[in-house]
């Protein structure tokens, strides 16, 4: 399936100084998938070396008819993923 980057994601990559290919790698290789109940977006989470530290990084995306659109990326703070899962905001898929 074809994937596209949103303009927002491209901006975030520049602002956060994140490698351009990282969102696609997370999207394609992540074993952790969630649905964000608040936004309706899908979430892929994977550990990545970012800012000289291994951390969980999330990529939000939507599934369109002919492609998947990657919306945003950001590193998760310690416990942030667990909190979203425990409160029910993120539901594993």
C-alpha positions in Angstrom: 0.0 0.0 0.0 1.2 3.5 -0.8 2.0 5.9 2.0 2.1 9.7 2.0 3.4 12.2 4.5 1.1 15.1 5.6 2.5 18.6 5.5 2.2 18.7 9.3 4.5 15.6 9.5 7.1 17.1 7.2 7.1 20.2 9.3 7.5 18.2 12.5 10.4 16.3 11.1 12.3 19.5 10.4 11.4 21.2 13.7 12.3 18.1 15.8 15.3 17.2 13.6 14.1 13.7 13.0 15.3 11.6 10.1 12.9 11.8 7.1 12.6 8.0 6.8 11.8 7.3 10.5 8.0 7.7 10.3 7.8 5.2 7.4 10.1 2.7 9.2 7.9 2.9 12.3 4.7 2.6 10.3 6.0 -0.4 8.3 7.9 -2.3 11.1 6.0 -1.5 14.3 4.4 -4.5 16.2 2.5 -2.1 18.4 -0.7 -0.7 16.9 -3.5 1.3 18.5 -6.6 3.2 17.7 -6.8 6.6 19.4 -10.4 6.8 20.6 -10.2 10.6 20.9 -9.0 11.3 17.4 -10.0 8.2 15.5 -6.5 8.0 14.1 -4.4 4.8 14.1 -1.1 4.9 16.1 2.1 2.9 15.5 4.6 2.8 18.3 8.2 1.6 18.1 11.4 2.1 20.0 13.9 4.2 18.1 17.2 5.9 18.8 16.2 9.6 19.0 18.3 12.4 20.5 21.0 9.9 21.6 18.5 7.9 23.6 16.3 4.9 22.9 12.7 5.8 23.4 9.2 5.0 22.2 8.2 7.0 19.2 4.6 7.2 17.9 3.3 7.9 14.4 -0.3 8.8 13.9 -1.9 7.8 10.6 -5.2 7.4 8.7 -6.2 4.8 6.2 -7.5 6.3 3.0 -9.0 4.4 0.1 -5.9 4.2 -2.1 -3.1 5.0 0.5 -2.2 5.5 4.1 -1.4 9.0 5.2 1.1 9.5 8.0 0.0 12.5 10.0 2.5 13.3 12.8 5.4 11.8 14.8 6.6 12.5 18.3 8.7 10.8 21.0 6.6 9.6 23.9 7.5 10.6 27.5 8.1 8.0 30.1 4.8 6.3 31.0 2.8 8.2 28.3 2.0 5.2 26.3 1.0 3.1 29.3 -1.2 6.0 30.6 -3.1 6.3 27.3 -3.6 2.5 27.2 -4.7 2.3 30.8 -7.2 5.2 30.5 -8.7 3.6 27.4 -7.7 6.4 25.0 -5.5 4.0 23.0 -7.0 0.6 22.2 -4.7 -2.1 20.9 -5.6 -3.4 17.4 
